[in-house]
């Protein structure tokens, strides 16, 4: 006669599926199914879960679940017979529903008190274990509350961090990009800037010595497609971190900054416009 595990394994192989596929279909861990097919039913769970997993797996394999569970019970692990009423339990029930009058009355020598027979330790142990194992275990409310409290604290901390980031970093970003978004057209001679990509641009007046940087005229990070018009009161320095991504527009004609200043350089000087005093 085949064992439970042999029947389960044979039925699974006839269906042509693996342990992993069976686990995905039944939502039962693969190591549990492997143990069932090896006739190892001690999977570290209560009796009710082991029986439930066996029933689910048997139904999935089109095997008679009741017969599988009866054979499982015959191994000494299942509960196939109803439990006999415990005298100790009925004795306790009688005491709990006794009237106050009966509780206050003391027995006379002629009226001995009938005590319920105390079950032996050998009989009491298995009954308690079966009673406990027949009840499904659930999560401890205290543990659930603790994890909910931790999760709520983490969410509040994350929201606070996002608010602080938006207040500080958002304001600094706006302050940095404000000069680039100005729409007021400069007066006098100008030079145009066309961004071919993301590039940081700074424009200075040439110092009195003709070499050093003077007053800053423009500073911003431009994105691809951005155009700006910068004052050109005289000779100016134009500096870019990526000169190949910046075009200088002079009198309507664009010139690539990298080609104007040569490879390896990030800053070039543009002379004063004709007719200016610079």
Protein Blocks (a to p, Z undefined) as FASTA:
>chain_A
ZZfklmmmmmmmmnopafklmmmmnopafklmmmmmnopabgopafklmmmmmmmmmmmn
opafklmmmmmmmnopacfbccdddfklmmmmmmmmpcfklmmpccdfklccdddddddf
klmmmmmmmmmmmpccdddfklmmmmmmmmmmmmmmmmmmmmmmmmmmmmmmmmmmmmmm
pcbdcehjddddddfbdcddddddddfkomaccddfbdcdddehiacddddfbccddddf
blmlpccdeehiacdfklmnoghiabdcddddehiaZZ
